[in-house]
Structures are given as C-alpha cells and as structure tokens.
Amino acid sequence: MPAGSAALPRLRILATGGTIAGAQVDGTRGYKAAAFSTDALLAAVPQVSALAHLEVEAVAAIGSQDMDDATWLRLAARAQAALDDPTLAGLVITHGTDTMEETAFFLNLVLRSDKPVVLVGAMRPATAISADGPMNLYNAVAVAACPEMRRRGVLVVANDEIHFAREVAKTNTTQVGTFRATHRGLAGLVNSGRFHLYAPPTRRHTAQSVFSVAGLTALPRVDIVYAHAGMDRALIDAAVRAGARGLVLAGVGDGNLGAAALHAAADAARQGLAVVRSSRTGGGVVERNIEIDDDALGFIAADELNPQKARVLLQLGLTQTADRAALQEFFFAY
Ligand code: SIN
C-alpha cells in the first residue's frame, strides 16, 4: 500500500466474468470468457492500489450472454449487502459487455443506495494486443472511489466514458467504442482517473426507485418479439403459450407492427399480458397513440427505452402491478 493509504476509500469488486476476464486460445481470434480471476485482472493494473482498498467477491464466472434472472437476483442481493456496509464507499462490478446495459439498468432500479456502483467490462480479452480491460478497470475504480459520483445511479465505464445505466447501449459487435448514450447523453468522461462530469440523470433510480427484489426467487416472464416486414402472428402467440406475463415488441419505426402481428398483440393484451411497444431502430421515443391506438388496444408505450431495457422495467413493474396505466407511468418515470 502506498503512504497514506489508510485514508483511501474501501471498495468491493463483484466479479461476474465476461471478456474482461477472457483468454484467447490461439493468440489472435477466438477466446474463452471468464477465464481469469479478478485478482489476476487487478495484477495487470497495480496502479489501482493508489486509488482504493479493494476487496473481491466472485458472484459468477460467465459470459454475459448467460446472464439470467437468477443471477441478477443473486447479484442484487450481494450488491445491496455490500452497499449497506457503512464502511464501504462504493462498488465495481466486472461484467461482459453483451448484456451489461440490462444488468446495469436492473441494478439501477433495485439497489437502495446513493453510493457509486460501476459496471465495467472490455471488448478485448485480457490476453489481446492492446487489451482495453486494464484501463477500463482503472477508470472504473477511480469512478467508484469518487464521492462526487454519489446519487448518479448505476454507471457503466468503458473507453474513457462514463455512462448512465438507463442511457447506455451496446452498438457495435467488436469495437472498443461500442457503448453509446442513445438519448440523454453521457454521465461524463474519465481520462486515466481524471473526471469531466456532465449533468446528473433526470429519471428516477436507486434510492428513489419503488422497485425491490429483496426476498424474490424469480421474476415475471417477459418475452421480446422482434418485428419485421412480412411478420405473422406466430411468435407473439408462442410467447402467450409459453406463459409470458409481459411482451415487449421491438416494433418497426415508431414501435409499429403489421396487421397480422398487431392483431396477435391485441389478443395477447386482451388475455391479460402487459404489451409494451418499443422500437427496433435504436433511437427515438415511442409515444402513445400515434399510428397505433394504444388506449383502445391496451398497450403501453416504451418511451425512450430500447426493447431489452423495456423488458427489464416491465419485469420489475409486474412485480408491483398488472394495471396498464400504472405500468405506463413507470415507463415515463424511470
Ligand atoms: C460477454 O458479454 O460476456 C462477452 C462479450 C464481452 O464481454 O465483451
């Protein structure tokens, strides 16, 4: 520990796996996610010991394509337990980038704390030429250790950018600049641990959220159906048969569907499913009652949320109510 380290904040790292802990097989192409321990990752960035006292807890060792409701519930419980420790200043969560935006938004809605919670991953495995994980991890620790980051909700740090959980989306399959803030902009920039902070988030999160998963062992099933030209009703009917309580439509354009699929979605709503219209476009707001009569058909508009985030909010909303108007209000508030 460096001189004066007794004054450093105490942080916990919850490890879940991902490419940041990945190892290549042949040195250039394929790799195995979650191959390295977090201690091995930290050994590549000894500079973090000047930022914080770090302790590590493994919650999972998976590629984030395997992230599921059970792991979310376990992660939320471990994160909340850490945040409830008054001597802990913040949390860093290592995570694969594929579903990081969903996990970040989930935690943003269910954790009760003002402390910084930072998800971090990497696009290149730890053994790659110019791996991005070490700098991302250094920046994530710097962000989590910073008292100014309190009350900003759950954050994602990658590629020298700080993103709000609600705004961040993975937009590229392989490039290190994959994360974009699709609507309301970045939380800030972080250059080798130095910050440039932008405006705080505007929607409700963490300490002001009404959602809690304490004591839950499962979340309601919500399926996403992706719309396309020539779509029929088969996949929407399949979601109903599979027992979904909610359905998110990744609609074309402004959350639209062709006639056959629209009839199926209206039938699903009549049978009691909460049906949310989102958009597959990757940007923009889906408003109520523009081309589709949401009032008449009993649909909910996703507002700014992309389909995968709309699914998270609908799952949590359904833990509280099945009332369409109340669910719609959640989409305007969070
Ligand atoms: C994953 O999400 O676990 C794989 C991809 C990545 O971490 O970049």
Residues whose N, C-alpha, C, O or C-beta is under 5 A from the ligand:
A	BS01	SIN	G18 T19 I20 A33 I62 G63 S64 Q65 H95 G96 T97 D98 T99 G121 A122 M123
